[in-house]
Amino acid sequence: MAMTIDPTSLAFLLAENRNQPMHVAGLQLFDPPDGASPDFAREMFEAAIAVDEVAPLFRRRPFYSIGTLGQWVWTEDKQFDIEHHVRHNALPRPGRVRELLELVSRLHGTMLARERPLWEMHLVEGLADGRMAMYTKVHHALVDGISAMRLMESTLSSDPAKRNMQLPFAARPPSRSATSPESDRRLADVPISALRTALGLTAEAAGLPAVLIRTLAKGIRNETSAVSLHAPRTMFNVNITGSRRFAAQGWPLERIRGVSKASGTTMNDVVLAMCAGAVRTYLLELNALPDTSLVSMVPVGLSSRKASSMSGEGGNAVGAVMVKLGTDLADPAERLESVHRSMKDGKAALASMTPNQIVAMSALGMAPSLVIPMLRLNGIARPPFNLIISNVPGPRAVQYFNGARLTGTYPVSVPMQGMALNITCNSYADDMEFGLTGCRRSVPHLQRLLVHLDDELAALEKAAGVG
C-alpha cells in the first residue's frame, strides 16, 4: 500500500542530484570475538542475507506515476533483493586503514538506486590488524543522521557474551532507541523542517518581528547569532562534484576534557577550536586563508521548559548558531577563547527566544545556503557560513555485536553545494571520533586535516598547561 512522502523527506529526494547525493552513513570497526573463525566476516554476511523478515522501513522505496497523480509516495518493493543491499567486500593488500577509507570514499560518492529501497550495508574484511568494518548508508529521506545512529546503537549491547543479535534492517519489536524524538533532530533537518514549521507558526511566535530585528542587528554588527552576514568567501564555498573523500580518526576524551577544565570552556568548545586550528593550518598550506574569521554553522540543543510544556514530554529546543572560529588568530588559546565567547553569546541569544522563534531563526540563517546554490551564485555571493561542524553524543560504554567488540564508530556526512566540507564528531566510550567528509576535487588532500587536528589538540594542551 502506497504512503505519501512527508514534505521534509520529499525535500531531501528533490534536492538530490549526481553532485549532491543525500544519504547519511556510518563506518564501524569491530574486533572479532575470541575464538572466531578466520571466515568471521563471511559468516556474518551469510547470516545477514539469511534474515527471515526485513523491517518495513527497509523495504520501502520512492515511486511516482500517473496513478499517484504525479506525487511521490513510498511503496513496498515487491521484488526485494537482500543481496543487492547487503554486500561483502575485501580490501586490497596491505589492508591498511588508508585502503578502508578509500573504499568508503568511493562508496559514499555513489547515489542509491531509486528503483530499490534506499539503503546499503557493506561488510568489509581484509584489514591487516584482523578487524572487520561495516559501512552503512541510508537516504536522508528515510532517516536522519541521529536516527541512523540510534538505530545502529539499538542493535548493539554492552554484554560481550550476548549472541543471536540482529542487524538494523531485520524486523524486530519497535524500540524507543530506534527512533529519533523531535528533540534529537539532526542539524541537516534544521533548514527544511524549520522552514516548514516557520510557515505555520502559531500566535506563540507573535514576538518574532522584535526577535528578527535583534538577530539581524547582531548579524550586521558581526556578533554571534543565528544569522551570519560576515562569512568570507573560501575555497569550500564552491560548486561540488559527486566524488567524495572521507577521513576519520579518534582522540581520547580525557585529553579534550583536560583542556576544557583548564581553560574554563566546554568540551564542545575544545572540539570546535581543534577544527578551527586544523582548518586554519590547512588553508595556510594552500595559501587560501581569508583575512577574516571563517564562520561555522553549529547545531545547539537548549534545555527549555517552554519546549517541555509544548511537547508535554520534555526535550530540547534545537537551533543553529553561526560560530566565528577565530581562524584569523594565530594563537590557539585566543582561538579557543573566541570560539567559547561566540558559542556562549549564541546560546544566550537562542535562550531568549521561544522554541518556535528558535526554529524560525534557524531557518532564516540557513535559507541562503539553499538559495545561493539554486541561483548558481556559489563563488559570487558571500556564503552564509563556510562549513558545518556537528558534535553528536554516542554510547558511553564499550559496545558489542554478537561478541565482536566495537572499536570505533565514525559518522560519514553530506557535503552540499556551496559547502564542500562537513566535519561531524560523535563520542564513543572513551574517545571523540571525527569523521571528515569533503568533495574530492574541492577539498584536496583532505586527510591532512587529521594531522592538523592532532597538532591543534597538542597546541591547545600546551596553551592550557595540561598534557
Phi, psi and omega per residue, in radians:
M1 nan 2.299 -3.107
A2 -1.283 2.579 3.132
M3 -2.317 2.300 -3.118
T4 -1.068 2.405 3.089
I5 -1.434 2.231 -3.104
D6 -1.177 2.769 -3.036
P7 -1.010 -0.672 -3.122
T8 -1.136 -0.833 3.127
S9 -1.114 -0.697 3.129
L10 -1.091 -0.664 -3.142
A11 -1.067 -0.680 3.113
F12 -1.176 -0.617 3.082
L13 -1.170 -0.777 -3.082
L14 -1.256 -0.477 -3.130
A15 -1.352 -0.251 -3.042
E16 -1.371 2.437 2.950
N17 -2.630 3.140 -3.051
R18 -1.028 -0.596 -3.140
N19 -1.460 -0.187 -3.083
Q20 -2.420 1.195 3.041
P21 -1.043 2.451 -3.023
M22 -1.982 0.875 3.047
H23 -1.983 2.581 3.005
V24 -1.741 2.740 -3.062
A25 -2.655 2.941 3.084
G26 -2.549 2.572 3.082
L27 -2.055 2.129 3.096
Q28 -2.029 2.498 3.088
L29 -2.056 2.322 -3.076
F30 -2.188 2.437 2.902
D31 -1.572 2.151 3.099
P32 -1.010 2.635 3.138
P33 -1.169 2.779 3.101
D34 -0.983 2.384 3.111
G35 1.369 0.142 -3.123
A36 -1.176 2.612 3.096
S37 -1.166 2.625 3.023
P38 -1.022 -0.360 3.130
D39 -1.697 0.512 -3.061
F40 -0.992 -0.785 -3.123
A41 -1.111 -0.730 3.121
R42 -1.115 -0.727 3.124
E43 -1.119 -0.671 3.118
M44 -1.153 -0.687 3.101
F45 -1.111 -0.806 -3.124
E46 -1.108 -0.658 3.084
A47 -1.167 -0.611 -3.115
A48 -1.176 -0.750 -3.092
I49 -1.401 -0.071 -3.141
A50 -1.762 0.182 -3.127
V51 -1.033 2.489 -3.096
D52 -1.250 -0.687 -3.049
E53 -2.544 2.339 3.117
V54 -1.702 2.406 -3.120
A55 -1.031 2.523 -3.091
P56 -0.924 -0.666 -3.126
L57 -0.997 -0.614 -3.056
F58 -1.588 0.054 3.028
R59 -1.875 0.065 -3.019
R60 -1.598 2.340 3.072
R61 -2.336 2.678 3.131
P62 -1.368 2.615 -3.067
F63 -2.780 2.480 2.961
Y64 -2.582 2.649 -3.130
S65 -2.871 -3.084 3.068
I66 -1.077 -0.599 -3.132
G67 -1.135 -0.417 3.094
T68 -1.739 0.249 -3.136
L69 1.040 0.569 3.094
G70 1.363 0.105 -3.133
Q71 -1.646 2.527 3.040
W72 -1.318 2.341 3.108
V73 -2.379 2.819 2.977
W74 -1.572 2.334 3.072
T75 -2.371 2.664 -3.129
E76 -1.331 2.367 3.106
D77 -1.321 1.898 -3.101
K78 -1.332 -0.222 3.120
Q79 -2.040 0.694 -3.074
F80 -1.000 2.284 -3.101
D81 -2.194 1.773 -3.057
I82 -1.054 -0.542 -3.096
E83 -1.296 -0.260 2.995
H84 -1.289 -0.583 -3.020
H85 -1.602 -0.586 3.130
V86 -1.874 2.117 -3.009
R87 -2.261 2.618 -3.121
H88 -1.916 2.146 -3.107
N89 -2.162 2.736 3.047
A90 -2.338 2.430 -3.128
L91 -1.415 2.589 3.013
P92 -1.265 2.739 3.060
R93 -1.135 2.579 0.170
P94 -1.555 0.169 3.054
G95 1.232 0.692 3.097
R96 -1.468 2.983 3.033
V97 -1.050 -0.541 3.117
R98 -1.002 -0.794 3.120
E99 -1.142 -0.621 3.112
L100 -1.138 -0.804 -3.121
L101 -1.160 -0.564 3.085
E102 -1.166 -0.701 3.080
L103 -1.101 -0.803 3.122
V104 -1.062 -0.701 3.120
S105 -1.022 -0.782 -3.139
R106 -1.171 -0.772 -3.125
L107 -1.111 -0.631 -3.061
H108 -1.290 -0.368 -3.137
G109 -1.518 -0.006 -3.112
T110 -1.715 2.273 3.131
M111 -1.228 2.591 3.034
L112 -1.345 2.443 -3.102
A113 -1.280 2.175 -3.047
R114 -1.342 -0.236 3.091
E115 -1.401 -0.003 3.104
R116 -2.274 2.897 3.021
P117 -0.972 2.493 -2.895
L118 -1.560 1.170 3.062
W119 -2.792 2.733 3.056
E120 -2.546 2.590 3.017
M121 -2.290 2.214 -3.120
H122 -2.023 2.091 3.048
L123 -1.673 2.185 -2.957
V124 -2.119 2.183 3.028
E125 -2.019 3.073 3.096
G126 1.820 0.036 3.039
L127 -1.179 2.366 -3.055
A128 -1.091 -0.484 -3.120
D129 -1.485 0.072 3.066
G130 1.565 -0.093 -3.134
R131 -1.314 2.829 3.050
M132 -2.026 2.517 -3.141
A133 -2.008 2.684 3.065
M134 -2.336 2.066 3.072
Y135 -1.936 2.137 -3.090
T136 -2.191 2.230 3.073
K137 -2.198 2.446 -3.104
V138 -2.383 2.379 -3.132
H139 -1.107 2.487 -3.118
H140 -1.138 -0.298 3.072
A141 -1.253 -0.417 3.118
L142 -1.516 -0.889 -3.140
V143 -2.523 2.699 3.012
D144 -1.570 3.069 -3.056
G145 -1.075 -0.724 3.126
I146 -1.117 -0.775 -3.141
S147 -1.074 -0.711 3.131
A148 -1.085 -0.727 3.127
M149 -1.147 -0.767 3.141
R150 -1.127 -0.633 3.127
L151 -1.118 -0.751 3.107
M152 -1.142 -0.746 -3.141
E153 -1.062 -0.583 -3.088
S154 -1.177 -0.298 3.129
T155 -1.626 -0.113 -3.089
L156 -1.729 2.952 -3.140
S157 -2.558 2.618 3.044
S158 -1.459 -0.005 -3.134
D159 -1.702 1.919 -3.116
P160 -1.196 -0.245 -3.109
A161 -1.585 -0.131 -3.081
K162 -1.246 2.414 3.141
R163 -2.287 -3.116 -3.140
N164 1.019 0.616 3.131
M165 -1.531 2.500 -3.073
Q166 -1.780 2.598 3.049
L167 -1.279 2.883 -2.989
P168 -0.999 -0.534 -3.046
F169 -1.412 -0.202 -3.127
A170 -1.278 2.408 3.135
A171 -1.148 2.357 3.112
R172 -2.785 2.918 3.138
P173 -0.995 2.500 -3.116
P174 -1.070 2.483 3.138
S175 -2.172 2.446 3.129
R176 -1.041 -0.605 -3.111
S177 -1.276 -0.231 -3.118
A178 -1.527 -0.039 3.107
T179 -2.129 2.818 -3.094
S180 -1.912 2.031 3.094
P181 -1.141 2.812 -3.111
E182 -0.965 -0.562 -3.107
S183 -1.279 -0.211 -3.097
D184 -1.795 0.355 -3.103
R185 -1.046 2.406 -3.119
R186 -1.333 2.716 -3.101
L187 -0.991 -0.576 -3.109
A188 -1.199 -0.303 3.071
D189 -1.386 -0.357 -2.988
V190 -1.021 -0.886 -3.033
P191 -1.079 -0.684 -3.053
I192 -1.499 -0.853 -3.128
S193 -1.199 -0.578 3.107
A194 -1.164 -0.716 3.136
L195 -1.111 -0.708 3.126
R196 -1.099 -0.760 3.133
T197 -1.146 -0.706 -3.099
A198 -1.071 -0.550 -3.134
L199 -1.218 -0.343 -3.105
G200 -2.082 0.590 -3.106
L201 -1.076 2.466 3.118
T202 -1.553 -3.082 3.132
A203 -1.092 -0.311 3.136
E204 -1.039 -0.436 -3.112
A205 -1.749 0.431 -3.098
A206 -1.106 -0.406 3.138
G207 -1.438 0.178 -3.061
L208 -1.034 -0.735 -3.126
P209 -0.939 -0.775 3.134
A210 -1.130 -0.717 3.100
V211 -1.109 -0.713 -3.140
L212 -1.077 -0.765 3.138
I213 -1.082 -0.786 3.135
R214 -1.105 -0.735 -3.112
T215 -1.138 -0.800 3.133
L216 -1.153 -0.636 3.113
A217 -1.080 -0.734 3.107
K218 -1.136 -0.692 3.114
G219 -1.112 -0.726 3.120
I220 -1.103 -0.657 -3.140
R221 -1.418 0.064 -3.110
N222 1.077 0.654 3.027
E223 -1.798 2.728 -3.061
T224 -1.151 2.289 3.064
S225 -2.786 -2.950 3.115
A226 -1.413 -0.110 -3.124
V227 -2.179 2.272 3.111
S228 -1.947 2.286 3.103
L229 -2.110 0.158 -3.015
H230 -2.280 0.322 3.098
A231 -1.241 2.301 3.134
P232 -1.343 2.866 3.012
R233 -1.351 2.348 3.133
T234 -2.366 3.016 3.117
M235 -1.172 -0.246 3.123
F236 -1.402 -0.390 -2.972
N237 -1.722 1.173 -3.079
V238 -2.403 2.990 3.004
N239 -1.178 2.427 -3.060
I240 -1.927 2.853 3.035
T241 -1.737 3.102 -3.137
G242 -1.471 -0.212 -3.138
S243 -1.303 2.477 -3.077
R244 -2.136 2.697 2.941
R245 -2.279 2.344 -3.091
F246 -2.175 2.377 3.074
A247 -2.347 2.544 -3.059
A248 -2.592 2.564 3.072
Q249 -2.927 2.710 3.121
G250 -2.082 2.660 3.072
W251 -2.274 2.567 -3.107
P252 -1.069 2.302 3.070
L253 -1.045 -0.514 -3.134
E254 -1.056 -0.663 3.128
R255 -1.195 -0.765 3.125
I256 -1.139 -0.713 3.112
R257 -1.109 -0.645 3.135
G258 -1.089 -0.771 3.098
V259 -1.131 -0.715 3.140
S260 -1.031 -0.836 -3.114
K261 -1.173 -0.753 -3.081
A262 -1.204 -0.506 -3.079
S263 -1.728 -0.137 -3.116
G264 1.241 0.519 3.120
T265 -2.044 3.095 3.106
T266 -1.584 2.850 3.098
M267 -1.129 -0.603 3.091
N268 -1.145 -0.624 3.055
D269 -1.040 -0.744 -3.126
V270 -1.144 -0.726 3.091
V271 -1.049 -0.789 3.127
L272 -1.118 -0.676 3.121
A273 -1.169 -0.649 3.043
M274 -1.024 -0.826 3.141
C275 -1.107 -0.721 -3.125
A276 -1.074 -0.830 -3.139
G277 -1.147 -0.673 3.138
A278 -1.143 -0.770 3.139
V279 -1.153 -0.692 3.113
R280 -1.022 -0.876 -3.120
T281 -1.102 -0.724 3.129
Y282 -1.032 -0.823 -3.123
L283 -1.222 -0.589 3.070
L284 -1.085 -0.743 3.123
E285 -1.034 -0.588 -3.104
L286 -1.662 0.127 -3.110
N287 0.950 0.755 -3.047
A288 -2.307 0.396 -3.120
L289 -1.496 2.119 3.088
P290 -1.178 2.768 3.127
D291 -1.251 -0.475 -3.139
T292 -1.785 2.815 -3.038
S293 -1.164 2.406 2.962
L294 -1.164 2.677 3.128
V295 -2.085 2.311 3.090
S296 -1.976 2.454 2.965
M297 -1.471 2.182 -3.103
V298 -2.226 2.164 3.079
P299 -1.275 2.494 -3.110
V300 -2.293 2.264 3.022
G301 -1.725 2.164 -3.116
L302 -2.034 2.152 3.039
S303 -1.097 2.321 -3.049
S304 -2.545 2.123 3.073
R305 -1.119 -0.587 -3.140
K306 -1.161 -0.698 3.099
A307 -1.118 -0.673 3.128
S308 -1.137 -0.727 -3.114
S309 -1.197 -0.531 3.123
M310 -1.253 -0.724 -3.083
S311 -1.485 -0.444 -3.109
G312 1.375 -0.018 -3.099
E313 -2.460 0.390 3.075
G314 1.379 3.064 3.112
G315 2.474 -2.979 -3.120
N316 -2.113 2.589 2.930
A317 -1.515 2.245 -3.055
V318 -1.906 2.228 3.129
G319 -2.454 3.018 3.125
A320 -1.966 2.283 3.074
V321 -1.966 2.343 3.063
M322 -1.582 1.891 -2.984
V323 -1.788 2.224 3.027
K324 -1.346 2.127 -3.000
L325 -1.507 -0.121 3.117
G326 1.190 0.508 -3.132
T327 -1.219 -0.169 3.066
D328 -1.503 -0.031 -3.115
L329 -1.815 2.298 -3.093
A330 -1.423 -0.434 -3.060
D331 -1.541 2.204 -3.108
P332 -1.089 -0.610 3.115
A333 -1.144 -0.679 3.118
E334 -1.195 -0.638 3.088
R335 -1.113 -0.778 3.131
L336 -1.071 -0.744 3.133
E337 -1.131 -0.665 3.109
S338 -1.112 -0.781 3.117
V339 -1.111 -0.788 -3.139
H340 -1.035 -0.799 -3.133
R341 -1.139 -0.718 -3.126
S342 -1.140 -0.769 3.109
M343 -1.139 -0.731 -3.131
K344 -1.089 -0.784 3.121
D345 -1.139 -0.699 3.139
G346 -1.119 -0.758 3.104
K347 -1.106 -0.709 3.133
A348 -1.104 -0.686 3.126
A349 -1.114 -0.752 -3.140
L350 -1.233 -0.577 -3.133
A351 -1.130 -0.401 3.140
S352 -1.434 -0.085 -3.108
M353 -1.805 2.797 2.988
T354 -1.367 2.852 3.122
P355 -0.954 -0.765 3.135
N356 -1.163 -0.611 3.102
Q357 -1.178 -0.642 3.079
I358 -1.063 -0.802 3.137
V359 -1.073 -0.768 -3.116
A360 -1.150 -0.734 3.126
M361 -1.146 -0.651 3.093
S362 -1.110 -0.711 3.103
A363 -1.104 -0.718 3.133
L364 -1.105 -0.754 -3.134
G365 -1.172 -0.565 -3.110
M366 -1.496 -0.370 -3.020
A367 -0.911 -0.781 -3.134
P368 -1.060 -0.531 -3.136
S369 -1.200 -0.349 3.073
L370 -1.605 -0.670 -3.050
V371 -1.307 -0.726 -3.073
I372 -1.031 -0.827 3.089
P373 -1.120 -0.644 -3.135
M374 -1.070 -0.648 -3.129
L375 -1.569 0.068 3.116
R376 1.015 0.783 -3.124
L377 -1.871 0.205 3.093
N378 -1.053 2.318 -3.117
G379 1.493 -0.158 3.118
I380 -1.932 -1.006 3.084
A381 -1.382 2.636 3.098
R382 -1.196 2.293 -3.117
P383 -1.228 2.650 3.100
P384 -1.218 -0.522 3.037
F385 -2.788 2.991 -2.982
N386 -1.783 -0.503 3.110
L387 -2.806 2.974 3.119
I388 -1.972 2.293 3.053
I389 -2.211 2.132 -3.074
S390 -2.223 2.496 -3.132
N391 -2.265 2.002 -3.036
V392 -2.004 2.240 3.095
P393 -1.211 2.426 3.126
G394 -2.143 -2.937 -3.105
P395 -1.062 2.441 -3.133
R396 -1.567 -0.314 -3.134
A397 -1.950 2.709 3.076
V398 -1.079 2.376 -3.073
Q399 -1.967 2.734 -3.127
Y400 -2.356 2.654 2.989
F401 -2.244 1.916 -3.093
N402 0.876 0.731 3.099
G403 1.554 -0.265 3.113
A404 -1.393 2.218 -3.067
R405 -1.449 2.203 3.076
L406 -1.317 1.974 -3.086
T407 -1.712 -0.251 3.112
G408 -2.952 2.542 3.106
T409 -2.473 2.123 -2.967
Y410 -2.219 2.243 3.115
P411 -1.329 2.456 3.089
V412 -2.060 1.970 -2.884
S413 -1.752 -2.940 -3.016
V414 -2.036 1.733 2.935
P415 -1.139 2.616 -3.111
M416 -2.214 2.844 3.069
Q417 -0.971 2.219 -3.113
G418 1.496 -0.110 3.132
M419 -2.391 1.426 -2.970
A420 -1.349 -0.202 -3.099
L421 -2.215 2.318 3.067
N422 -2.286 2.213 3.085
I423 -2.006 2.045 3.116
T424 -2.162 2.348 -3.140
C425 -2.099 2.633 2.914
N426 -2.476 2.499 3.086
S427 -1.414 2.590 3.050
Y428 -2.638 2.061 -3.138
A429 0.929 -1.961 -3.060
D430 -1.772 0.196 -3.048
D431 -2.226 2.771 2.925
M432 -1.913 2.049 -3.050
E433 -1.742 2.180 -3.133
F434 -1.779 2.323 3.001
G435 -2.102 2.062 -3.127
L436 -1.903 2.108 -3.113
T437 -2.141 2.205 -3.105
G438 -2.488 2.869 2.989
C439 -1.204 2.229 -3.053
R440 -1.042 -0.626 -3.104
R441 -1.473 -0.688 -3.042
S442 -1.398 -0.415 -3.120
V443 -2.153 1.387 -3.079
P444 -1.213 2.599 3.091
H445 0.925 0.810 -3.107
L446 -0.951 -0.612 -3.082
Q447 -1.083 -0.341 3.094
R448 -1.074 -0.474 3.128
L449 -1.087 -0.506 3.099
L450 -1.134 -0.743 3.085
V451 -1.079 -0.752 -3.121
H452 -1.186 -0.613 3.069
L453 -1.089 -0.746 3.129
D454 -1.120 -0.795 3.120
D455 -1.080 -0.670 -3.088
E456 -1.211 -0.678 3.097
L457 -1.092 -0.722 3.092
A458 -1.113 -0.680 3.114
A459 -1.156 -0.677 3.116
L460 -1.166 -0.679 3.086
E461 -1.088 -0.774 3.132
K462 -1.114 -0.748 -3.137
A463 -1.135 -0.591 -3.120
A464 -1.518 -0.119 -3.134
G465 1.345 0.521 3.106
V466 -2.191 2.983 3.079
G467 1.525 nan nan
